[in-house]
Amino acid sequence: MTQPSTLSKVRARLSGYSEVVVLISFISLFLVFAFTTPNFLSLLSITNILTIASIKGIFVLGVAMLMISGEFDLSVGSTLAVGAYVFGILMEHGFVWGGAQLLPAGLAGFAMLAALLVASLLGLVNGLIVTRSGIPSFIATLGTMLAFRGIARAMGNSELAKSNSNADVIRFTGEAPPMFEWLNGSIESLNALGTPAGGARMAIIWFLLLTLIFVIVMRFTRYGSWVYATGGSRDAAKAQGVRTQRVIIWNFVITGLLAGLAGVIQFASRPAIDPARGEGWELIAVAACVIGGIWLEGGFGTIIGAAIGMLLLQMVEQGLILAGVDIQLFQATVGLILITAVISNTWLSRT
């Protein structure tokens, strides 16, 4: 009987720990930038990486869960924009219906609830289209990406937006409510540790907390098992009593909810929204998940891997900026990393 080679043994061992591969990649690139790029290790640089990656990472968690179940959502960037517009309009103008103002401006709790509800409904639309029509989610959400972006642009061109100094921009001009601080306020105790001061914000805390929650859900709950089963073999999952369509719909709703939350959190630190907000982020989210070890066909991967994948991409962007490299090369770099990740995942799957 032929004994497996050392390479085969290593591949078999790594195949069960996809996040280890992306973690090794993250550490390797971190060391490269640390030794070759001026100011990369400064507190300002590190906290900028963490803060920006955290805002994007919040909805990457939903995209990761969705991809593990075998589906895609290319509309998350557009959903983020719509959610942020709803939040911004309600904060600046209140709730207006038929020319009458039913609720005053500045009600942050109500505005946030409405934004998350609208974003969740957009996710529900995606889920119903995919499960009821049988259209592949890649195509269905490509269509809703354009449709939802159109909604964002329509909101930007509304009379409420035109009342601002800049066309199609909603800007909150009132006094920032306390909720803005705990949503995405500056973490002064951390930022004061360096010179220049750091740029850490509460988005980091929310991202860490949500990552922990999603890790627990995916590893230790029945729903997490249903998600993996749905992505691994839908027919087998149905035979075991898993309501796969319901799982897919819920995953789309969760993804929409998190996209809306990311939009609200970003607005809390930068109280203005334009129709281009979140544009292109859907591809970054998919890339982060694939780089993190989630298989394109579903059924395999981890939340931790996707989170590290997002941190890796943001680190690369920050490193290129500090190195004085044309930021346009960032997309080319992401493409190379993505291709490498797909090749790596394919190799590891051959056990």
C-alpha positions in Angstrom: 0.0 0.0 0.0 1.4 3.4 -1.0 2.0 5.8 1.9 0.9 9.3 1.4 3.6 11.9 0.8 4.5 14.5 3.3 3.0 17.2 1.0 -0.3 15.2 1.0 -0.3 15.0 4.8 0.2 18.7 5.1 -2.5 19.4 2.6 -4.9 17.1 4.4 -4.2 18.7 7.7 -4.5 22.3 6.4 -7.8 21.5 4.5 -9.7 21.4 7.8 -8.3 24.8 8.9 -8.7 27.2 6.0 -8.3 30.2 8.3 -4.7 29.1 9.1 -3.7 29.6 5.4 -5.0 33.2 5.3 -3.5 33.9 8.7 -0.1 32.9 7.4 -0.6 35.1 4.4 -1.7 38.0 6.7 1.4 37.7 8.9 3.7 37.4 5.9 2.4 40.5 4.2 2.4 42.3 7.5 6.1 41.7 7.9 6.8 42.7 4.4 5.0 46.1 4.9 6.5 46.5 8.4 10.1 46.3 7.1 9.7 48.1 3.7 7.0 50.8 4.3 7.7 54.0 6.3 5.2 54.7 9.1 3.3 51.4 8.6 3.7 50.4 12.2 2.6 53.7 13.6 -0.5 53.8 15.8 -2.3 55.9 13.2 -1.7 53.5 10.4 -2.7 50.4 12.4 -5.8 51.9 13.8 -6.9 53.2 10.3 -6.5 49.6 9.0 -8.6 48.3 11.9 -11.3 50.9 11.7 -11.9 50.9 7.9 -11.7 47.1 7.8 -14.2 46.8 10.6 -16.9 48.9 8.8 -16.5 46.7 5.7 -16.1 43.6 7.8 -19.4 44.0 9.5 -21.3 43.1 6.3 -18.6 40.7 5.2 -19.8 38.5 8.1 -23.2 38.3 6.4 -21.7 37.7 3.0 -19.5 34.9 4.5 -22.5 33.1 6.0 -24.4 33.5 2.8 -21.5 32.1 0.7 -21.1 29.1 3.1 -24.7 28.3 2.3 -23.9 28.4 -1.4 -25.2 31.8 -2.4 -23.9 35.3 -3.3 -25.1 38.8 -2.6 -23.6 41.4 -5.0 -26.1 44.0 -3.8 -24.6 44.7 -0.3 -22.8 47.9 -1.3 -26.1 49.3 -2.7 -28.0 48.1 0.3 -25.5 49.9 2.5 -26.1 53.1 0.5 -29.9 52.9 0.8 -29.7 52.2 4.5 -27.4 55.1 5.1 -29.7 57.4 3.1 -32.7 56.4 5.1 -30.8 57.1 8.3 -29.4 60.4 7.0 -32.8 61.7 5.8 -34.6 60.8 9.0 -31.8 62.4 11.1 -31.8 65.6 9.1 -35.5 66.0 8.2 -37.5 63.6 10.3 -40.3 61.6 9.0 -42.3 63.5 6.4 -45.5 62.1 4.9 -47.9 64.0 2.5 -46.2 67.3 3.3 -46.7 66.9 7.0 -43.8 66.1 9.4 -45.0 63.2 11.5 -41.8 62.9 13.5 -39.1 65.5 14.2 -35.5 65.3 13.0 -32.7 64.0 15.1 -34.5 60.9 16.5 -31.4 58.7 16.2 -33.0 55.6 17.6 -35.9 55.7 15.3 -33.7 56.6 12.3 -31.4 53.6 13.0 -34.3 51.2 13.4 -35.9 52.4 10.2 -32.6 52.1 8.3 -32.0 48.5 9.5 -35.6 47.6 8.7 -35.3 48.9 5.1 -32.0 47.2 4.6 -33.4 43.9 6.0 -36.4 44.2 3.6 -34.0 44.6 0.7 -32.2 41.4 1.8 -35.6 39.7 2.0 -36.3 40.8 -1.6 -33.1 39.1 -2.6 -33.9 35.9 -0.7 -37.4 35.6 -2.2 -36.2 36.2 -5.7 -33.5 33.5 -5.4 -35.7 30.9 -3.7 -38.9 31.5 -5.6 -37.6 32.1 -9.1 -34.7 29.7 -9.1 -32.5 32.4 -10.7 -28.8 31.9 -9.6 -28.1 34.4 -6.8 -25.1 35.8 -8.6 -27.4 36.9 -11.5 -30.3 37.9 -9.2 -28.3 40.1 -6.9 -26.4 41.6 -9.9 -29.8 42.9 -10.9 -30.8 44.1 -7.5 -27.4 45.7 -7.1 -28.3 48.0 -10.0 -31.9 48.4 -8.8 -31.0 49.3 -5.2 -28.3 51.6 -6.4 -31.0 53.3 -8.5 -33.1 53.7 -5.3 -30.1 55.3 -3.6 -29.6 57.7 -6.5 -33.3 58.5 -6.5 -33.2 59.3 -2.8 -30.1 61.5 -3.5 -32.1 63.4 -6.2 -35.1 63.9 -4.0 -36.3 67.3 -2.8 -34.8 66.5 0.7 -31.4 66.1 -0.8 -31.7 69.2 -3.0 -32.2 71.2 0.2 -28.6 70.6 1.0 -25.8 72.8 -0.4 -24.4 69.9 -2.4 -26.7 68.1 -4.9 -27.6 64.5 -4.1 -25.8 64.6 -0.7 -27.7 64.2 2.5 -25.7 65.8 5.4 -26.7 65.9 9.0 -26.2 69.5 10.2 -27.6 69.2 13.7 -25.8 68.4 17.0 -24.5 64.9 17.0 -26.6 62.7 19.4 -24.9 60.6 22.1 -25.7 57.5 20.0 -23.2 58.6 17.4 -20.5 58.2 20.0 -21.2 54.6 20.9 -21.9 53.7 17.3 -18.6 55.0 15.9 -17.1 57.5 18.2 -13.4 57.9 18.7 -11.7 55.5 21.2 -9.6 58.2 22.9 -7.9 56.0 25.5 -6.3 54.0 22.6 -5.7 56.9 20.2 -3.8 58.9 22.9 -1.1 56.2 23.1 0.8 57.4 20.1 2.0 60.5 18.3 0.4 61.2 15.9 -2.8 60.1 17.6 -4.5 57.0 16.4 -7.7 56.8 14.5 -9.4 53.9 16.3 -13.2 54.1 16.4 -16.0 52.1 18.0 -16.6 50.2 14.7 -13.7 48.0 15.8 -15.5 47.0 18.9 -18.7 46.3 17.0 -16.8 44.2 14.4 -15.1 42.1 17.1 -18.4 41.6 19.0 -20.3 40.6 15.9 -17.5 38.3 14.7 -17.6 36.5 18.1 -21.4 36.2 17.8 -21.3 34.8 14.3 -18.5 32.3 15.2 -20.6 31.0 18.0 -23.7 30.7 15.8 -21.8 28.9 13.0 -19.9 26.5 15.3 -22.2 25.8 18.2 -25.8 26.2 17.0 -28.2 24.1 15.0 -28.6 27.0 12.6 -24.9 27.0 11.8 -25.1 23.3 11.0 -28.0 24.0 8.7 -26.0 26.7 6.9 -23.1 24.3 6.2 -25.5 21.5 5.2 -27.3 23.8 2.8 -24.1 24.8 1.1 -22.5 21.3 1.2 -25.3 19.3 -0.4 -28.8 20.9 -0.7 -30.5 17.6 -1.5 -28.9 15.8 1.4 -29.8 18.7 3.7 -33.4 18.5 2.6 -33.5 14.8 3.2 -32.3 15.4 6.7 -35.2 17.8 7.3 -33.3 21.1 6.8 -35.5 23.8 5.3 -32.9 25.0 3.0 -35.0 27.8 1.3 -35.8 29.3 4.7 -32.0 29.2 5.6 -31.2 31.0 2.4 -33.8 33.6 2.9 -32.7 34.3 6.5 -29.1 34.6 5.4 -30.0 37.2 2.8 -32.0 39.1 5.4 -29.1 39.0 7.9 -26.7 40.1 5.1 -29.0 43.1 4.3 -29.3 43.9 8.0 -25.5 44.0 8.5 -25.1 46.1 5.3 -27.5 48.6 6.7 -25.7 48.6 10.1 -22.4 49.2 8.4 -24.0 52.2 6.6 -25.4 53.6 9.8 -22.1 53.2 11.7 -20.1 54.9 8.9 -22.6 57.8 8.8 -22.2 58.2 12.6 -18.5 59.2 12.1 -18.9 60.9 8.7 -22.5 62.4 8.8 -23.0 62.7 5.0 -24.1 60.2 2.4 -23.9 60.3 -1.4 -25.2 57.8 -4.0 -21.7 56.3 -4.6 -21.3 55.1 -1.0 -20.4 51.5 -0.8 -19.9 51.2 -4.5 -17.6 48.3 -5.3 -17.6 47.0 -1.8 -19.6 43.9 -2.8 -16.6 42.6 -4.7 -14.3 43.4 -1.8 -16.6 41.4 0.4 -16.6 38.3 -1.9 -12.8 38.6 -2.3 -12.3 38.7 1.5 -14.4 35.6 1.9 -12.6 33.7 -0.8 -9.2 34.8 0.5 -10.4 33.7 3.9 -10.9 30.1 2.7 -14.7 30.0 1.9 -15.3 27.9 -1.1 -17.2 29.4 -4.0 -19.5 26.4 -4.2 -20.4 26.7 -0.5 -20.3 24.2 2.3 -16.9 25.1 3.6 -15.1 28.0 5.3 -15.2 30.0 8.5 -16.3 33.4 9.8 -12.8 33.9 11.3 -11.2 33.3 7.9 -13.4 35.9 6.2 -12.7 38.4 8.9 -8.9 37.9 8.5 -9.4 38.1 4.8 -11.0 41.6 5.1 -8.2 42.7 7.4 -5.6 41.5 4.9 -7.2 43.4 2.0 -7.4 46.6 4.1 -3.8 46.2 5.2 -2.7 45.8 1.6 -4.5 49.0 0.6 -3.0 51.0 3.5 0.5 49.6 2.8 0.3 50.6 -0.8 -0.8 54.1 0.1 2.1 54.5 2.6 4.5 53.1 0.1 3.5 55.8 -2.4 2.2 53.3 -4.9 -0.7 54.4 -7.2 -3.8 53.2 -5.4 -5.2 52.1 -8.8 -2.8 49.2 -8.4 -4.8 48.1 -5.4 -7.4 46.4 -7.6 -4.7 44.6 -9.5 -3.1 43.4 -6.2 -6.5 42.2 -4.9 -7.0 40.3 -8.2 -3.6 38.5 -7.8 -4.3 37.7 -4.1 -7.8 36.4 -5.1 -6.5 34.2 -7.8 -3.8 32.8 -5.5 -6.5 32.1 -2.8 -8.7 30.3 -5.3 -5.7 28.1 -6.4 -4.9 27.5 -2.8 -8.4 26.5 -1.9 -8.7 24.2 -4.9 -5.4 22.5 -3.9 -6.5 22.1 -0.3 -9.8 20.6 -1.4 -8.1 17.7 -3.2 -7.8 15.5 -0.1 
